[in-house]
Amino acid sequence: MVHETDAVDHSPEPPLGRPPGAPAACQARHVALSVFQWHASEGGDGAEPLAEFLTDNGLSVRNIGRSASQVHPVVDSRVCGAALYVSAAAGCVMAGGRPGAPSPVPAVPDIYAVVYGHGYAPAHRNVSDIRDRRFDLGRWTPSWTPDEHAGAVEAVRDAIGRGDVYVVNLVGHASAAYRGDPAAALRRVAGLPGAKYGGVLSGDGWALATASPETLVEVRDGLVVTRPIKGTRPATAVGREDLLGSAKERAEHIMIVDLERNDLARLSGTGPVRVEELFGVREWAGLWQAESVVAAPVAGDLSLPALLRALCPGGSVTGAPKPAALAEIARLEPVGRGVSMGAVGWLGHDHLDLALTIRTVAVDGQRVHAWAGGGITIDSDPHEEVAEAAAKAAPIREALAG
């Protein structure tokens, strides 16, 4: 566990751009004040050390979602908020699951937080030098072949047939060597259409960029909300009709909505859980995706550690029941999920807004890493699942290639 206060970059903006989930009004005015990082090898689950760090830096994590005046009579005006990142491995530990294979990007901490203040934006911002820096991307190398991926789908179907699980999300990984400065490529990923949480977060020797459209958890104005996404088709009229008419996609989606309802119901600081919208269709980078909205009122003290332990890793990227799905994931996926399928976003004085890190990539100085997958049910066709994962990965690879 590392707290860094004096060694952070105090430039008026993070070098790679806006942090994921940061309020739009803060754009280009972020000044890093303090940094926290934690690795799973340190023991525990990291949630309490993170909470202590944020509290020490003037951010309430024990009464999230109330107004700033209710939480802190005097708010530290120097602190705007904090960017938060929690890896899939850290989420697995918080859920009491068995971590899977090691991350292919070990330089990235399992929990990372940067507390930001506001600085003055420069009068003129010349980005041409960034755009013109050379970036050469090599050939993508997958961590499993299409046949191996299809075989893992069959293994999940067998587990469902035995009654071990109802649905499991399988994720594949690929990486590519690169040369040059990846800054512009990462910004292209963060700027993909539909990237609700688009942004870049970086540390010592690594960076991640996300184009995530999915809300893992938002707490604001007395309400805690999760918006699971499950179900994908090409963004055409035929694709939309096919998605809306797919019994397989709807059944899988409803199972995940039930899981998220149960996760929210585990929180002692919330009231009755309700589904505000079921199977709404949204567009992301040329794909239709089905999204639901599950919410509960904040009825008491709602803490960041409790939220992370209840909701991480997200149900839409694990499966149901979650403990059994995590065991299948650890058994079948040959490479760790790294920065994908975790959480990233923003904690302000009066709200929390975390994305699920789907559509998320990482660089480590030598290689670019990306992940994609999908939920597997008893009705899944292995070759269709392989094709769906490729369709999800395509916009990310195109953005990186420029």
VOSE-741292 format. One record per residue (C-alpha): residue number from 0; residue in one letter; x, y, z. Coordinates in steps of 0.5 Angstrom, whole numbers, always signed. Layout:
# VOSE-741292
    i  aa      u      v      w
  NUM   A      X      Y      Z
...
//
This chain:
# VOSE-741292
    i  aa      u      v      w
    0   M     +0     +0     +0
    1   V     +3     +7     -2
    2   H     +1    +14     -1
    3   E     +4    +19     -5
    4   T     +3    +26     -4
    5   D    +10    +30     -5
    6   A    +12    +26    -11
    7   V     +5    +27    -16
    8   D     +5    +31    -22
    9   H     +2    +38    -20
   10   S     +1    +40    -28
   11   P     -6    +43    -29
   12   E     -8    +37    -33
   13   P     -7    +30    -33
   14   P     -2    +28    -38
   15   L     -6    +24    -42
   16   G    -13    +27    -41
   17   R    -19    +27    -37
   18   P    -20    +22    -32
   19   P    -26    +17    -33
   20   G    -32    +20    -30
   21   A    -30    +26    -28
   22   P    -35    +32    -28
   23   A    -35    +36    -35
   24   A    -34    +42    -31
   25   C    -27    +40    -29
   26   Q    -24    +39    -36
   27   A    -17    +41    -37
   28   R    -17    +44    -29
   29   H    -15    +38    -26
   30   V     -9    +38    -21
   31   A     -6    +32    -18
   32   L     -6    +33    -10
   33   S     -5    +26     -7
   34   V     -4    +18    -10
   35   F     -6    +12     -7
   36   Q     -4     +5     -9
   37   W     -5     -2     -7
   38   H     -4     -9     -9
   39   A     -7    -16     -8
   40   S     -1    -19     -5
   41   E     -1    -14     +1
   42   G     -7    -18     +4
   43   G    -14    -16     +6
   44   D    -19    -13     +0
   45   G    -16     -6     +0
   46   A    -23     -3     +1
   47   E    -21     +0     +8
   48   P    -14     +3     +7
   49   L    -17     +6     +1
   50   A    -23     +9     +5
   51   E    -18    +12    +10
   52   F    -14    +15     +5
   53   L    -20    +18     +2
   54   T    -22    +21     +8
   55   D    -16    +23    +10
   56   N    -16    +27     +4
   57   G    -23    +31     +5
   58   L    -27    +26     +2
   59   S    -33    +23     +5
   60   V    -34    +15     +4
   61   R    -38    +14    +10
   62   N    -44    +17     +8
   63   I    -44    +17     +0
   64   G    -50    +20     -4
   65   R    -52    +26     +1
   66   S    -51    +33     +0
   67   A    -44    +36     +2
   68   S    -47    +40     +7
   69   Q    -50    +34    +10
   70   V    -43    +30    +10
   71   H    -38    +36    +12
   72   P    -40    +42    +14
   73   V    -34    +45    +12
   74   V    -32    +42     +5
   75   D    -24    +43     +3
   76   S    -25    +47     -3
   77   R    -18    +45     -5
   78   V    -21    +38     -7
   79   C    -25    +37    -13
   80   G    -26    +29    -12
   81   A    -22    +23    -14
   82   A    -21    +18    -19
   83   L    -22    +11    -17
   84   Y    -20     +5    -20
   85   V    -21     -3    -18
   86   S    -18     -9    -21
   87   A    -23    -15    -23
   88   A    -18    -19    -18
   89   A    -19    -14    -13
   90   G    -26    -14    -14
   91   C    -26    -22    -14
   92   V    -22    -22     -7
   93   M    -28    -17     -4
   94   A    -33    -22     -6
   95   G    -30    -28     -3
   96   G    -28    -31     -9
   97   R    -22    -34    -12
   98   P    -17    -30    -16
   99   G    -16    -33    -23
  100   A    -10    -33    -27
  101   P     -5    -27    -26
  102   S     -6    -20    -30
  103   P     -2    -19    -36
  104   V     -1    -12    -34
  105   P     +2    -13    -27
  106   A     +5     -6    -27
  107   V     -2     -3    -26
  108   P     -4     -3    -18
  109   D    -10     -7    -16
  110   I    -13     -1    -13
  111   Y    -11     +6    -15
  112   A    -14    +13    -13
  113   V    -12    +20    -15
  114   V    -14    +26    -11
  115   Y    -15    +32    -15
  116   G    -16    +39    -14
  117   H    -17    +45    -19
  118   G    -12    +49    -23
  119   Y    -12    +54    -28
  120   A    -13    +52    -35
  121   P     -8    +55    -40
  122   A    -10    +60    -45
  123   H     -8    +56    -51
  124   R     -7    +48    -51
  125   N     -3    +46    -57
  126   V     -4    +38    -58
  127   S     -1    +38    -65
  128   D     +5    +35    -62
  129   I     +1    +30    -59
  130   R     -2    +28    -65
  131   D     +4    +28    -69
  132   R     +8    +23    -65
  133   R     +9    +17    -68
  134   F     +5    +11    -66
  135   D     +6     +4    -69
  136   L     +2     -2    -67
  137   G     +4     -9    -68
  138   R     +0    -15    -69
  139   W     -5    -17    -64
  140   T     -3    -24    -61
  141   P     -9    -27    -57
  142   S     -9    -31    -51
  143   W    -13    -37    -53
  144   T    -15    -39    -60
  145   P    -22    -39    -63
  146   D    -22    -46    -62
  147   E    -20    -46    -55
  148   H    -25    -40    -53
  149   A    -31    -44    -56
  150   G    -28    -50    -52
  151   A    -29    -46    -46
  152   V    -36    -44    -48
  153   E    -38    -51    -48
  154   A    -34    -52    -41
  155   V    -39    -47    -39
  156   R    -45    -50    -42
  157   D    -43    -57    -39
  158   A    -43    -53    -32
  159   I    -50    -51    -33
  160   G    -52    -57    -35
  161   R    -49    -60    -28
  162   G    -53    -55    -24
  163   D    -46    -51    -22
  164   V    -48    -44    -25
  165   Y    -54    -41    -29
  166   V    -50    -36    -33
  167   V    -42    -35    -34
  168   N    -39    -29    -37
  169   L    -32    -31    -41
  170   V    -27    -26    -43
  171   G    -21    -27    -47
  172   H    -15    -22    -48
  173   A    -10    -20    -53
  174   S     -4    -16    -54
  175   A     +0    -12    -59
  176   A     +7     -9    -58
  177   Y     +8     -2    -60
  178   R    +13     +3    -61
  179   G    +12    +11    -60
  180   D     +8    +15    -56
  181   P     +1    +12    -54
  182   A     -3    +18    -52
  183   A     -7    +20    -58
  184   A     -9    +12    -59
  185   L    -11    +12    -52
  186   R    -15    +19    -53
  187   R    -18    +16    -59
  188   V    -21    +10    -55
  189   A    -23    +14    -49
  190   G    -27    +18    -55
  191   L    -31    +13    -58
  192   P    -38    +14    -59
  193   G    -43    +12    -53
  194   A    -37    +12    -48
  195   K    -41    +15    -42
  196   Y    -34    +14    -38
  197   G    -29    +16    -43
  198   G    -23    +18    -40
  199   V    -15    +16    -39
  200   L    -12    +14    -32
  201   S     -4    +13    -31
  202   G     +1    +11    -26
  203   D     +8    +10    -26
  204   G    +10     +6    -33
  205   W     +2     +4    -34
  206   A     -4     +8    -37
  207   L    -11     +5    -38
  208   A    -16     +8    -43
  209   T    -24     +6    -42
  210   A    -30     +7    -47
  211   S    -34     +4    -42
  212   P    -42     +6    -43
  213   E    -44     +1    -37
  214   T    -45     +4    -30
  215   L    -43     -1    -24
  216   V    -46     +4    -19
  217   E    -48    +11    -18
  218   V    -50    +14    -12
  219   R    -53    +21    -12
  220   D    -59    +25     -9
  221   G    -61    +20     -5
  222   L    -61    +14    -10
  223   V    -56     +8    -11
  224   V    -57     +6    -18
  225   T    -53     +0    -23
  226   R    -55     +0    -30
  227   P    -53     -7    -32
  228   I    -51     -8    -40
  229   K    -52    -15    -43
  230   G    -54    -17    -50
  231   T    -51    -15    -56
  232   R    -52    -14    -64
  233   P    -50    -10    -70
  234   A    -53     -3    -70
  235   T    -58     -4    -76
  236   A    -65     -5    -76
  237   V    -65    -12    -77
  238   G    -60    -13    -71
  239   R    -65     -9    -66
  240   E    -70    -13    -68
  241   D    -66    -19    -67
  242   L    -64    -17    -60
  243   L    -71    -15    -58
  244   G    -73    -22    -60
  245   S    -68    -26    -58
  246   A    -71    -31    -52
  247   K    -63    -33    -50
  248   E    -61    -26    -49
  249   R    -67    -24    -45
  250   A    -66    -30    -41
  251   E    -59    -28    -40
  252   H    -60    -21    -38
  253   I    -66    -22    -33
  254   M    -61    -27    -29
  255   I    -56    -21    -29
  256   V    -62    -16    -27
  257   D    -64    -21    -21
  258   L    -57    -22    -19
  259   E    -56    -14    -19
  260   R    -62    -13    -15
  261   N    -59    -18    -10
  262   D    -53    -15     -9
  263   L    -56     -8     -8
  264   A    -61    -11     -3
  265   R    -55    -14     +1
  266   L    -53     -6     +3
  267   S    -56     -4    +10
  268   G    -56     +3     +8
  269   T    -61     +2     +2
  270   G    -69     +2     +2
  271   P    -73     -3     -3
  272   V    -70     -5     -9
  273   R    -74     -4    -16
  274   V    -72     -5    -23
  275   E    -74     +2    -26
  276   E    -73     +0    -33
  277   L    -72     -7    -36
  278   F    -68     -9    -43
  279   G    -68     -2    -46
  280   V    -64     -2    -52
  281   R    -58     +3    -53
  282   E    -52     +4    -58
  283   W    -45     +4    -57
  284   A    -40     +4    -63
  285   G    -44     +1    -68
  286   L    -47     -4    -63
  287   W    -54     -5    -60
  288   Q    -54     -7    -53
  289   A    -59     -8    -48
  290   E    -59     -4    -41
  291   S    -63     -4    -35
  292   V    -64     +0    -29
  293   V    -64     -2    -22
  294   A    -64     +3    -16
  295   A    -66     +3     -9
  296   P    -66     +9     -4
  297   V    -61    +11     +1
  298   A    -64    +10     +7
  299   G    -58    +10    +12
  300   D    -50    +11    +12
  301   L    -48     +8     +6
  302   S    -40     +7     +5
  303   L    -35     +6     +0
  304   P    -32     -1     +3
  305   A    -40     -4     +3
  306   L    -41     -1     -4
  307   L    -35     -4     -7
  308   R    -36    -11     -3
  309   A    -43    -12     -5
  310   L    -42    -10    -13
  311   C    -35    -12    -15
  312   P    -34    -15    -19
  313   G    -40    -13    -23
  314   G    -45    -19    -24
  315   S    -46    -17    -32
  316   V    -38    -19    -33
  317   T    -38    -25    -28
  318   G    -45    -29    -28
  319   A    -50    -32    -23
  320   P    -49    -35    -18
  321   K    -43    -30    -17
  322   P    -39    -34    -13
  323   A    -40    -40    -17
  324   A    -39    -36    -23
  325   L    -32    -33    -21
  326   A    -30    -41    -20
  327   E    -31    -42    -27
  328   I    -28    -36    -29
  329   A    -21    -38    -25
  330   R    -22    -45    -28
  331   L    -23    -43    -35
  332   E    -19    -36    -37
  333   P    -12    -37    -39
  334   V    -10    -30    -37
  335   G    -12    -25    -32
  336   R    -17    -20    -33
  337   G    -12    -14    -31
  338   V    -16     -7    -32
  339   S    -22    -10    -35
  340   M    -28    -12    -32
  341   G    -27     -8    -26
  342   A    -29     -1    -24
  343   V    -27     +6    -25
  344   G    -30    +13    -24
  345   W    -30    +19    -20
  346   L    -32    +20    -12
  347   G    -34    +27    -11
  348   H    -36    +31     -5
  349   D    -43    +29     -6
  350   H    -43    +23    -11
  351   L    -40    +17    -13
  352   D    -40    +15    -20
  353   L    -36     +8    -22
  354   A    -36     +5    -29
  355   L    -35     -2    -31
  356   T    -29     -3    -34
  357   I    -31     -6    -41
  358   R    -28     -3    -47
  359   T    -22     -2    -43
  360   V    -15     -2    -45
  361   A     -8     -2    -42
  362   V     -1     +0    -44
  363   D     +5     -2    -40
  364   G    +11     +1    -44
  365   Q    +12     -5    -49
  366   R     +5     -8    -50
  367   V     -3     -6    -51
  368   H     -7    -10    -48
  369   A    -15    -11    -49
  370   W    -20    -16    -47
  371   A    -27    -18    -50
  372   G    -32    -23    -48
  373   G    -40    -25    -47
  374   G    -45    -28    -42
  375   I    -45    -36    -43
  376   T    -52    -39    -42
  377   I    -54    -47    -44
  378   D    -57    -44    -51
  379   S    -50    -41    -53
  380   D    -47    -43    -59
  381   P    -40    -43    -58
  382   H    -38    -40    -65
  383   E    -43    -34    -64
  384   E    -40    -33    -58
  385   V    -33    -32    -61
  386   A    -36    -28    -66
  387   E    -39    -23    -61
  388   A    -33    -22    -57
  389   A    -29    -20    -64
  390   A    -35    -15    -65
  391   K    -34    -12    -59
  392   A    -26    -12    -59
  393   A    -27     -9    -66
  394   P    -28     -2    -65
  395   I    -23     -1    -59
  396   R    -17     -4    -64
  397   E    -19     +1    -70
  398   A    -19     +6    -65
  399   L    -12     +4    -63
  400   A    -10     +3    -70
  401   G    -12    +10    -72
//
